[in-house]
Amino acid sequence: MTAVLRNVERKCGQKGGSVVAKRLRTWTNDGILDGLLVGFTQSVSTWIGAILLTLQGTSASQPLRIRTLQPRDVTLSGVQATTASARVLLVAAFTAEMALVGLGLNGDLHGNVFLLELLALVPFLISLPALVWARISSKTALMLIIGVGIALQCLAVSAPPTSSDDFNRYVWDAKVQLAGIDPYRFAPDSADLAKLRERPLFYPGTDCAWPLGGGVCSKVNRPAVHTIYPPIAEGVFIAARLASGEASDGARPLQVLAALSAIGVSLLLARQASRNRMPAWTVALWAWCPVTVFELGNNAHIDGVAVLLCVAAVVSARAGKSSWAGGLVGAAIATKLYPAVLLPALLGRKGAVAGNGWRVAAAAIGVVVVSYLPHVLAVGLDVLGYLPGYLKDEDYTNGGRFLLLNAVLPRGILTVAAALILLAGAALAARGSDPRRPERQAVWLVGLTLLISTPSYSWYALLLLALVSMSGRIEWLVLCIAPTIGMLGANHVSHPTLLRTCCYGLGLLAALVGTGLRQRRKVSNALHGVVATGASPPVEAGSVTNHPQ
């Protein structure tokens, strides 16, 4: 410390340096400066440990054991200092995220959603360790998370959609059905639907993204193809339009519906966290994540309803309600097809209540068949809509979409290899599925599906994000964010395919490292005989509550 004071005098000049040095000497003699330095050291080391141990599954109720200096005059303990700073940081983080969402979407950043979402990711990621170390009661933490989540969704709804125009197709499909026409019968540009083509979905012009010919432009994307959305999604579109009194051709009713679905998922997750002694920060993974906020409350994607049904299915499976679980996942499949990947994890081949997998499968298939049957009778195979064309346009049929596999396998076998890997993963998940904890199999199976299929669109990661929240497997969070960066960043780089590949590669790396750390911790606990000696069993992420007060 003496050397520091001499350096102050030399750098600041004799007069000013002497004054500063005199004050520092007073603080040093009183032990104040040593206390501040030790407190700062404790805070930094504790925060670094918090991030690492959160990844490995350590909860806030398990204090970190970090050796630090203990100065004689420090009156505020390191734990108290860390708790206070964590609470301040937590408030600052969620306030900053709300400000970015509200002001950004309604201000100059509305046109640069890539930068806006990147900025929003920073306070979101800061808020997670802050929630762990703020040491607030689980009930208070959950109420805070739900409240901030609702506020974020309301702010997202307040602005027009930023990065998707899918809502226009939702509105159009609802108008067609309410006119008494099956949504799978005609494409929007069909002459049979000319009387329905009105402003604002269709307007005069030629210089537009989706021209119809004859001097007419369409806001409905791909107007030359039939709808791709399954029957229950079509029913939801009708419900949203009726709720608005059929008076709105804009996004707002669908934004409100998507925001409500996001809030519904948050409430289910909070209920599960409370019942199963999950740490509260896992709920924030879903409720505060910018992917949830922008893709649901702002962009109004129907995926929010599908994820809500999937989460309800997992909750039902945990409660032993096999038929309900199957029916709900069947409804999710009939809303957005990809939730079918969740089904193997719900079959329940392990545990005391195993053997009801056939009920899950039968209920799921039954709901899908019943929802599609009226449309099949009306239009036949046209019920497939744009699905075959979508798979071709997105390069799934020729293997070009499988970005990670494309880096290691010949192009000619990519589609077959992808199908075989996914089938093997589904079989493994079904074999190891436990009805008491289906989310543990589901999270890696859905993650594997994303890594193999590497979709272009960010909203396909919403189901994985909800499962990460349910299971506490935070190592998959990078993969949840990867499609967003790949999609929005594509217009800002010269090699968008390389960017997407790198994003998914980082997601894979994070999942492998996190899983390896988790398995290493399990092995370490087993080798030390934690259970055999009568101590508490090893704690995994997602098995304990926040620190009670």
N, C-alpha and C positions, 0 to 999 in steps of 0.2 A: 504493500500500500504506500510506503514511503517513496518508492521509485515512481509510482503513479503521480504522487503529489509534486515531485520535482519536475516531472514531464509536463504537468499542467502549468507550472510557473514558467517553464521554458517556452512552451507553445503560445501561451496567452499574453506574455509580456510580464515585466516585473510587477507593475502596479496591479493590473487586473488579475494576473496569475496569483499574486499574493493573497488577494481578497478571496478568490475561489478556493485556493489551497487552504486558507485559514478556516473557511467554512467546512471544507472536506475533513480537515484534521479534527474539528469539533465533532463532526458526525462519526469519524472513525473512533475517537476516544470514547464516545458514548455507545458504540456498538451498533449505531443505526445503519451505517453504510454496509457493514458486514451482514447485517440482517437482510437488507435489501438485496445484496448480491446473492446470498444463500437462497432467499425466497425466489428470486428470478431463476436461479439454477434449478431449484425444485420444480418450479412451474414448467420450465422447458423440458426437463427430463421426464416429468410426469405426463406431459402432453405427448411426447414421442412414444412413451410406453403405452399410453392410452390407445393410440392409433394401431400400434402393433398388436396389442393384446385384444383389442376389439376384433381385429381380423381373425385372431385365433379363438375367439369365443369367450373372453373374459368379460364379466359383467361389472357394473358399477358397484355392486354389493361386495365385490372381492377387491379389497384395497391393494394397490400396487406396493410392493416391498422394494423400495429404491433407497439405497444407502446414500445419505447426504450429510453435510456438515450440520452441526447443531450449535449455533452461536449462543452465547450466554444471555444476550439481551433481546433475542427474537421473541416477541410476545404473541405473534400470529403464526400458528402452525402451518406447515406446508400444505396439509390437507385442506385447512380452512381457506388459505389463500387460493389454492387451485379451485375449490368450489365456488368462491366468490367470482374469480375471473372467468370461470366457465359459464356462470349464469349471465354475466355481462356479455360475454361473447355470444352466447345463445340468443339473447334478445337482439343483439346487433345483427346476427346472421339472418334470422328469419325476417327481421325488419328490412334488411337490405334486399332479400329475395322478393318480398312483397313490393318494395319500391321499384325494383327492376321490372317485375311483371306488369305492375299497374302503369308506371310511367313509360316503360319501354314500349309496351304494346300500343299505347295511346299517344306516343310521341315519335321522335325521329327514328328510333330503332325498330319501328314496326316494319320498315322495309329491309332491315338487316337482321333477320331472325337468327341467323347463324351466330352472329356476335352476341345477340341478346341471350340466347340459350347458353352460350359459353360463359357469359358473365353470371348468369343465374346459377350455373353449376357450382361456382366458387362458394357462395354462402351456404348452399345446400350441403356441400361436402364438409364445410366447417361445422355446420350444425349437428352433425352426427356424433363426433366425439364430444362436442359441447353438451349434448343431451346425456351422454354417458356419465360425464364428470360433474355435471351440475348438481347431482345428488338430490334431486327432488323426488317426491313420492311418486309411485307408479300411477296412481289415480290422477294426480295433478299433471304429470307429464302427458298422459293420454288425452286429457281434456285440452291441454295446450296444443298438442299435435293435431287433434281434430279441428280445433278452432282456427289455427293457422291454415290448415288444409282447406277449410271452407272459404276462408278469406282469399287464398290463392286462386281457387276455382272461380270465385266471383269476379276477381280482377281479370282473369283470363277471358271470361264471358263478355266482359265490358268492351272488348275490341273485336273487329272482324277477324276471321281466320287468316293466318299469316302464311302457312306453307302447304296448304291443301285445299283443293276445290271439290273434294268428294261429296261435300254436303249438298252440292247442286244436284248430283245424281240421286241422293236421298229424297230431296224435295220432288224431283221429277217422278221418281217411282211411286211416291205417295199420291201425286196428282193423277197418274195413270190408273192406279188401283181405285181411287175414289170416283173415277169416271166409269167404273165397271169393267175395266180391261185387265186381263192377267199381265203382270209386269214382265213375264218372260216371253210374251207373244211377239212384241214388236220392239225394234230399236228406236231410239228417239228421233232419228231422221226419217222414219217411215211416213209415207203419205197418209196412212190411216190415222196418224196422231197429229196431223197438221192443225186441227182445231184446238189442240191443247198447247201448242207452241206459242207462248205469250211472253211479254216482258215480265220480269227482268232476265229470265233464263235464256230467252232468245231475243235477239235484237238486230236491227239492220246494220250491215257492215261487211267488209271483205277482209280487212287486215286484222285477223284474230287467230287465236290458237286452234279453234275448232270451227272452221267454216262448214256450213251446210250446203252451200251453193245457192244460187239465186239471190245473192246479196244478203244472206242471213247468217249470223254468227250464233254459236251455241256456247253457253257457259257450262253446260253438261259435258263432262269430259268423255271422249270416245263416243260421240253420238251415233256412229255407224254400227255399234255392236250392242247386243242385248245385255241386260243387267247381269252382274255376277253375284249379287248378294242373295244369300239363302232366305227361305220363307219367313223365319221368325224375325230376321232383320227387316224384311219388307213390312211385317206387321208393326214393328217399332216405328218405322217411318210414317205409317198411317197414324199411329197414336200421337206422334209429335205434331203432325199437321193438324189433327183434330183438336189437340190441346191449344193450338194457337187460333182456333176458330176458322181454320182454312184461310186466314187473312195474310199469312206471311209466306213469301217465297224466298226469304232470306235464311241466314244460318242461325239466328238467335234461338228459336225453339229447340233446335238440335243441339246447340251448345249447352243450353240449360239441361237437356236430357243427359248429355255426356257428362256434364259436371256432377249431376245427381248420381250417376253411376259411379263416378270416382269417389264421391263422398260415401256412397253405400259400401264400396270396397273398404274404405278406411274404417268405417264403423264395424264391419265384420272382422277386420284385422285387429282392431282395438279390443273387441270382445274376446277374440281368441287369445290375444296377448294377456288379458286379465285372467282368463280361465286357466291357461297353461303356463303361467308364470314366465312369460316371455318378456324380455327387456323392452321398454317403451320405444327405444330408438328404432326398432325394427319396423314399427308402424310408420314412422317418419320416412323410411326408405320409399314407401309408396306415396304417402300423402304430400310430401314436400318435394318430391323429385320433379325437376323441370319437364321431364318426359311426360309424366302424368298431367302436369298443369297445361302444357302447350298442346299436347295431342288430344286431350279430352275437352277441357273447358274452353280452349280456344279453337282448335281445329275440328271439334265435334265428331270425332270418329266413333263409329258404331262398335268398335272394339271394346269400349268401356262397358257396354252391356254384356258382351261375351266374357270379359274378365270377371265381372260381377257374378255371372252364372257359374264360372269355373271355381271361384273362391267359395261360393255357397256349396258347390259340389264337394270340394275338399272338406269343408266344415261338416257336411252331412256324413261323409265317409268316416271321419274321425268319431262321430257320434254313433256309428254303427247303423246308420240309415242307408242301406245299400241301394234300395230302389230309388230313394230321393236323390242320392248321389248320381246314379246313372241317368235319371231323368233330367237333372240339371246340366250334366255335361252334354247330354244329347241336345238340350235346348241351346247350349253354347255352340255346339257344332252346327246347328241349324241357324245360328246367328252369324258366325264367321268360321269357315271350315277348319282352320288350323287347330282349334281346341281338341280335335280328335287325338292329337298327340298326348293329351293328358290321360286318356282312357286306360292305357296299360298300368299306370301308377295307381289306379283306383281299384284294381281287381282283387287286391288283398290276399295274396298267397301265403303270407306269414302271419303269425300271431294267434292269439286265443280265439279271435272272432273271424278267422280266415274261413274260406269256403263259400262266401257269398258273391264271388266275382261274377258268377253267371247272372245274378240279379242286376248288377251294375251294367253289364254288357247288354242284357235284354232290355232294360229300361232305356238305355241310351239309343239303341237301335230303334226301339219302338217310337220314341219321340221324333227321331229323324224321319222315319218312314211316314208317320202320321202327318208331319208338317209338309212333306213334299208331295204326298199322294194327290191332293186336289189339283196341284199344278201339273203333275205328270198326266193326270186324266185330261186336263185341259189342253196342254201344248206338247205332250210327249217329251222327247229328248231335248227339246228346246229349253227345258228347265235347267240344263247345264249352263245356259247363258254364255257369257264371255270366258268361262273358266278355261277351256282348251286353248283359246287364243291368248289368254293371259299367260299361261305357262309357256307358250311359244314366244310371245313378245318379251318376256322376262328371261329368256334363254335357259329355262329349265330343261326343255326337251333336248337341246343340243349340248347341255353341260356347261355352258358359259357362265351361268349364274353361281356355280359352286366355287367361290373364289379361293378358299383355303385348299380344297381338294385339287383345284387347278394348278396349284403351286407344286404339287408332289406327284400327281398322276397324269397319264396321257389323256388328252381331251376326249378321245373316242369312248372311253369307259367311264366317264365321270358320272353320267346319269345312273348307270347300273350300280356303280360303286356307292353312290349316295343312297340309293334305295336299299342296298344290302346293309349298309352301316345303320341306317335308321331302323330297319327291321330287327337287326341284332340288338340295338339299344332298346327297342320296345319289348323284345322278348326278355332281356335281362331285367328291365324295370318291372315287368309283370311277374317274373320269378321272385324278385326280391321285395315286392311291394308289401307294405305293412299297413293294414287299415287303420291302425292307431296313429300312424305318422306318414300318411301318403305324400305329403308335400316334400319329404326328403328324397323320394324317388322321382317325383314330378319335376323338381327344380333342375336336376341334372339332365333329365330326359328332354325337357323343353330347351334347356341350354344347348344340349347336343344338336337338337333340331335347328336352332339358330346358327350354330357354328357350321353345320353342313349346308344349309340352304342359303345362308348369308343374304337375306332379303335386302332390297334397296330402301325400304321404307321403315321409318323409325317406330311407327305404332305397333309393328309386329313384336316388339320387345316388351309390350305392356304386360302380357301374361307372365313372362319370366320375372319381371319386376315384382309383381304381386306374390309370386311363389318365393322369391328371395326374401320378401318381407315376412312371409309366413314361416319360413324355415330358419331365418337368420343367417343364411349362407351368403354373407356379404361379398365373398370372393367372386360371385357372379355379377356384381353390380357394374363392373366395367363393361361387360358384354351388353347389359341393358342400355348403356349410354352409347355404345359403339355405333349402332345404326343411325342414330341422330346425327352424330358428327360426320359419318360417311355420307348421309343424304344431303344435309345442309351445306357441308363443306365442298361438295362436288363442284359447285359453281364458282368456287374461289381458288381452284387449283388446276394445273394443266393436265394432271393425270388422275382423274377421279376414281378409276378402277383401282389404282395403286393405293389411294387414300382409303377406300373401303376395305381393301385387303389388309392394310396395316391396322385399321381400327378393329377388325374382327380378330386379327392375330394378337393384338394386345388383350382383347377379351379372353382369348384362349389361354394366353400366358398367365393372366391374373387368376383365372379359374384353376389352372394347374398348380400354381404356387400356393394359393389359398387352401386348396384341397390337400396339398402335401403338408402344409403346416398343421392343418387340422388332424390329419392322420398321424403325424409325428407326435402331436400332443397326446393323442389316444394311446399310442404305443408307449410313450414315456410314462404316462399314468399307470398303465398296466404293469410295466416293468418295476415300478416302485411299489407295487402292491397296495395302491390306494384303497381299493375296496376290501382286499383281504385283511388289512390291518384294522378295519372297522371305521376308517375315516369316511368323510363324505365322498360319494362317487364323483367321477369327473364330470364337470359341467360343460355342456356344449352350448354354442351360441343359440339363443332362442329357448332357454330353459329356466331363466331366472328373471326376477323383476328388477326394476330400478331400486336404488337404495331407499328404504323406507325412512320416513321422518315422523 
